[in-house]
């Protein structure tokens, strides 16, 4: 059971289908629209909003690419791809398109039949319904969109959203290249990038979303477009924060990086010494070298710290604030190695998807060590209150101004509305067996977040930004980007999806129509 948020974190059904009698029947217009696509519906009424009917039709349309229903021996395998057990919802059927053209055809059919759907890249999202759906809809699983290719000058890698980062890293390894990708190799490409994406050296290079130079997008009307800084530039800008409010992204062009030689070490500290670790972290963040990175994951019984530096060096002075703190254990001694090897070994070890994860996040300024240490005390109280079997973790992800500067200078900037100040994007997440009360654990996490946010506001340290990749289902990240940015996202969404298909038929997501 695990919900991984950083490289150090690695180290730690019955199907029901609505009956035709309960579903309004469609008009001849729907049949005509299907026919215009070359799709011949069965005789009788075309059923609108009936997932079972839609799945039967999709099974005929994609006859060479099985539409998986509960009767398929592979159905449960696909459902269980969802990371958190509470996200393993029994869709009426699962469709696995193999090209942008198939995604186009699929979206047009779903739009005509007004059938709900969810989109899944890797299934790492822990919010039920965001990349999963129940028997009232269709799950669009993108894992067959897994192409990878490198440009002739090796400056750009093109990846499909169905890839896991492990595949991308392995593909680039022979070229001594990498891309800004997940710190856990098993994470899917699509949701990670659209949510922002923190890589191992995010403070050096900025967010993964800022490294995208082209999005291939299937619009809800079936049109396939390229969005770049010069082509459909408004859509390109909208996707630099606007998530899946415009269509389905079927390809990403990412800038490659040559910085694969690194220094790293990983240590653990006792709970008694964790306040000292956090004090050192604050000191580090206020004057961090942009080529370095320190990641911390706090658990109720120990604290894990990853120290990394770009390049082969002996002992970076950036980590001196931590040097006098007693170490409980050294998991990885000081090592000069390859970033790719680090990600493919540590980033793929000890993973399990058993149990339930529940997550939330908030951001605050770092001006000293006091507030960071106070958050730890508040966290420990909440962790002790959870029922037996539930583990609460706290990951204070430190962000320095260079990340913000990179985001504003690369490819026209993004829509995240970030402030260029030392800050922390704090992730609080619980891991627990499905047998425990989900509402009780979720309530404890929500209560802790509310208390920490209130404290940050009272001390004038609160920042509105909500990091999408760690956000909870009840949070509103698009609002956190600022009024002008969310209005821009809404304007672009209306332009490219005037019928509001992504707002009305998509199962659950951070909808701009609901957050505006």
N, C-alpha and C positions, 0 to 999 in steps of 0.2 A: 504494500500500500504506500503510494508516494505521490506527492505533488511537487515536482522539482522546479525551483526558481532560479538556480544558479549552478555553476559547475561543482561547487562544494556540496550542493544538495544531493548530488549523485552518491556521494559517499555516505551518506546516511541510510416475462412473458407470454402472456397469451395474446395472440393477435386478434383484434376485433375490427371488423370492417363495417362502416355504416351501411345500412340497407338502402336500396333505391327509394323505398317508401318514405324515408326520413330526409331525403336529399331532393332539393328542387331540380327539376329536369331542365336541360338546356334548350335553347332555341335552335332553329335551323341555321342561325348565324354561326353558332359554334361548329356545326357540322361543315358549313361552307369554309370556315376558317381552317379547319383541319384538312379539308380536301385541298385547299390552296397550298398546303405543305406536302401534298402527296400522301396524306394519311387518310385511310378509309376507315371510319368508325364502324363498329358492328351495327347490324340493323336494329332499329328501335331508337328510343330517345337517347340523346347524348346527355350524360349526367354531369352536372356541374358541381364542383366541390366534393365529389365522391372519390376518395383516395383509392378505394378498391377498383372502381371503374377505370380510373386513370392508370393504375398499375397494370391492369389487364391490357390496356391499349399500348402502354410503353413496352410491354413484353413482346408485342407484335412488331412495334416499330424498331426496337433494338434486338431483333431476333438473333443476331450474331454476337451480341454482348448481353448475356443473361441479366434480366431484371430479377433480382433476388427477393423472394418472398419467404414466409415462414416455412414453406415446404422444401426449400432448398437446403442441402446439407451445409452450404457455406453461409447461410443467413446469420447464424449465431456468431460465426467467426467475424463477420463484418460488424455486427452490433457490438461485440466485445472489444473492438478497436478503440472505443471510447475509453479515455484514461480513467475517469472516475466512474465508479459503479452506478451512481445516481444519474449518469448521462447515458446509460445503456438502455435507451428507450426503443420499444419495438415498433419501428416504422412499418407502414403498410407494405412498402417495398424499398429496395435499395437499387439505385441505378449508378453504374460506374462508367461514365462516358470516357471515350478514348481519345477525343480530339476536341478542339474548340468548336468544330462544326457540329459535333454531337451535342455539346453543351448548348449550342444555339438552338438546335432542333428541340432539345428537351425543354429549355426555358420557354420556347414558344408554345409548346403543347401544354405545359403547366399553366401558362398565362391564359390560354384559351379556355381550359377546363377549370380555371380558378382553384387550383389545388395547392394546398400548402406544401412547403418544402423547407429543408434545412441543408446547409452546405458544410461539408467536412473535408478538411485537408488532412491533418494528422490526428485529430480527435483529442488534443491535449487540453482543450478548454474545459474547465471544471464547472461551468454554469449549465445546468440541465436545460436542454432545448436550444442552446446556441449553436451547436454543431450536431444536434440530434433532434429527433421528432418521434412522436408516438404514432398510433395507428391511423390518425387523421391526416397523414401526409407522407411525402416521399423524401427519402434521404439521398441527396446527391453526394456520392463519395468520389473524391477526385484522385484517388490513389493511382489510377492508370494514366493520369497526366503527369508522367514522371520523366519526361525527356530532359537531358542535360547536354549543353553544347558550349564550346568555347570559341570566341571570335578569333579571327586570324591574328590579330595583334595581342591576343591573350589578355586584353584589358576588360573584357566583358564576358560573363558567364550567363547563359540563358537557362533558366530552370523552370520546370513545371511545378504547380502547387502541390502535386501529389507526392513529391519527394520528401524523404526525411533528410535532415542535415547530414546524417552519416553518409548518404549516397553522394551528396555534393562535395563533402570533404574528401572522400575517397577518389572522386573523379578528378579533383584539382591537385591532389597530392603529387602525382608524377611531374606536374609542371612547377612544383614548388610555389604554389599559389593557394590562397584561401579566399573566402568571402565572409562578409559580416553575417554570421548565422548563429543558430542556437548554441547555448552553452551545454545543452543536453542533445546529444547526437540523434536521439529518437524523436525529437520534436518535428512536427510537420512544417514545411516551408510557408504555406499560404497564410495561415492565421498569425504566425510569428511575425512575418514581415508587415502585414497590414496593421498589426497592433503596435508597431514601433520597433521592437526587436532589440534587446540588449545582448551584445556579443561579449566575448571574454575581455576584449579591450575597447569597450564602448566609450570610455572617456577619451580615448585616443582618436577613434575614427567617427564617433557619432553613432546614431541609431541606424539599424539596418534599413529602415524605410528611406533614409536619406541617400542610400547607395543605389537605389533603383533608378535606372535611366529610361526604362520603358516598361509599361504595363500593357499586356494584351488583354482586352476586356470583352466579354460577351455581354452586350446590353440586353435588358429584358425583352426587347422586340426582336432579338435574334441577331442583330448586327454585330459583327466582330470588328473592333477598332484597336488601333495602337494609340496609346496615350503617352506622349513624350513632352519635353519642354517646348517643342515646336509644333507638334501634331496633336490636336485635341488637348491643347495645353491646359485648358480649364479643368478637364477631367483628370489630367495628370496631377495638377495641383490639388484637386479635391481628394485624390487617393492618398495624398501624403498626410493622412490623418482621418479621412472620411470613411474608412473601413468598407464594409460591403453594402453601402447604401446606393450604389450605382449599377451594379451588375456582378458578374462572376469573373474574377481575374484568372486567366488560364495560362499565363506566362509572365515571367519577370526577367528583365535584363538587369544584372547586378554588376557593379564595378568590382574587380578583383583586387586583392592586396598581396604584396610580396613579403609582408612582415610575418614570417612563420617561425623565425628563430626567436626563442624566448627563454627567460629565466623564470622559474617558478618554485614554490615550496608551499606545503600545506601543513598547518599545525592545529592542534586543539588546545583549548584552555578550559579551566574549571569555571563553574558558575561564580565562585568567589572572586575570580580574576576578570570576569567579563566586564564589570564597570571600568576597570583599567584599560581593557581592550577598546571599549567604546570611547574613552577619553583620548586614547592614542589615535583612534579613527578620526575623531573630530579634528585633531591637530593635523593629521595627514591630509584630510580633505580641504583644509583651509590653505594649503600650499602644495598641492599634489603636482608631481611631474606628469605631464600628459601621456608619457610612455609607460606609466605604471598603472597598476590596478590592484585594489584590495577588496576582496569580497568576504562578507561575514554572514554566517548562518547560525542563529542562536536557537538552541533547543533547551528544554527544561533542565537537562542534566549536563550539558557541555556546550561549548561554542567552537565552531570551526572557522578557520581563517585561511583564505587563499591569497598568496602574495605572487603577483606576476609583473614581469617587466619585459618590454619589447627589446630584443637583441640579446646577444650572449655577453653577459656581464658577470662579475664575481659576487658582489654584495651591494645592491643598490642602497644608497643612503636614505632613500625615501621611506624605507621601512624602519628607520631608527627609532621613531616614537614607540614602536612595539618591542624594542630589543630588551628592555629590562623587565618585561612581564614574564613570570614563570610559565613555562610551557608544560602542559599535561602530557602531550605526546606529539611526535613528529610523524605524520602520515606519509609525507613525501619530503625528503631532505632537499636542500638547495640543489637545483638541477638546471643545467642548460640543455634544452631540447627543442622539439618541434611543437608548435601550437597545434598542428593537425594531429600529431600523435597523442598529445594531451587530450584533445577532444574525442578522439576515437577510442581511447582506453578508459580514462576516468569518466568521460562523458557517455559511456555506454555500459558502465558496470553497475551491478546491483539494482537494476531497475525492476519494478514490479507495478502492476496496475490493479492490484487487489485493494478493495476498500473504497472509501469515499474521501474526497478532498473538498474543502470549502475555503475560499480565498477572498481577500479584500486588500485595498491599498490606500495610502494617502501620502502626501508630500509635505516636507517642511524644510525651512532654511536651517543651515548649520552655521552658527555664529560662535559656538563654543561647545563644551562637552556636557553641560548640565542637563539640557533637555534630552539628549541621547541616553544619558544614564537614567533619567526619570522614566523614559519610555520603557526601559528594561525592567524597572521595578514594577511598573503597572502591568507589563506583559507577564511577569512571573506570577503575580496575583491571579490573573485570568487563567494562566496555564494550570495552576493548582486547583482551580474550581471546576475543571472539566471532568466528566465522568471517566472512570477507569477504562483504558483502551484508546482514549483520544489523546493525540499528541499535538500540541500547539507550537508552531515555529515562528520565529521573527527574523526577517531578512532585511536589514537596513541597507539598501543599495545606494551607495554614495555617488552623486553626480557632481562633476565639476563644470565650471563655465565653458570649458573647451567643447564639451558635448553639445551645448546649446549653440556655440559659435559655428561648429561644424554643420549643424542642422540648418542654420540660416544661410550658410555660404554654398552649400552643395545643391546643385540642380534646382535652383530657384527657391529653396527653403521648404519648410513644412508648415502645417496648420496647427501645431500643438500648443502654441502660445507660451513657450517656456521662458522663464526668467533666468538670465545669466548670472547665477549666484551659486555658491556651494550649497548643496541640498541633498536630501535623502528621499528616495522613493521607497517607502516602507511597505513591505509585503508581510501580511499576517495570514498564515494559513494553517488549517487544522487537517489532520489525517486521522481517520477513524474507521472502525469496522461498520459495515452497513447495518449491523444489528443494533447499533446505538441510535438514539433519537437524533435525527438530522436537524430537526428544529431547535433542539436544545444546544447542540454544538454550534450551529449557525448563529443562534441568538447570542452565544457567548462571544463569538468572533465579532459580530456586529456591534455588540455593546463595548468591547474593547476598542474597536476603531472609533466609535463615537466619543469615547472618553479621551483617546489620544488626540483626536481632531480638536475637541474642545480645549484641551490643554495647549495645543499648538496655537490656537487662535488667541487664547488669553495671554500668551507670551509674545504675540505678534510674530510668530514664526511660521504660521500656516501658509502653504502654497496651494492654489486651487487644482493644480494639474493632477489628473488621475491616469496612471500608466495602464493602458488597456490590457496588456498581456497578463496583468495580475489582478484586474478589476473583478469585483463581484457582480452578480446579476442585478442587484438593486442600485448599483452605482451608475452615475451619468457622466461618463468621460467626455463626451462631445461637448457638454456644457462647460467642462473645465478648460476647454481650449480658448474660451473667450467669446464674447458676443459676435464680433465681426467674423471670426473663423467659422463658427457654427452656422451663421447665416450664409456664408459662402458655400459651405457644404450643402446646405438645403437648396440653394439656388442651382448648383450644379446637378444635384440629384433630380430636381424637377426638370431640368433641361434634358438629361439623358434617360430619364425614366418618368415621362409625363403621366403615365397611368399609375405610377406609384406601386408597381408590382413588388419591388424589393421591400417596400414598407408594409404592404397589405398581405402578401402571400408568404413571405419569409417567416419562419416559425418564431424565433426569438433572436434578437440582436440588439445592438445599441442603435436604435432607429433615430435618425435625425428628426423625423416628424414628431416623435414623442419627447425628445429632449429640448427642442427649440422653444 
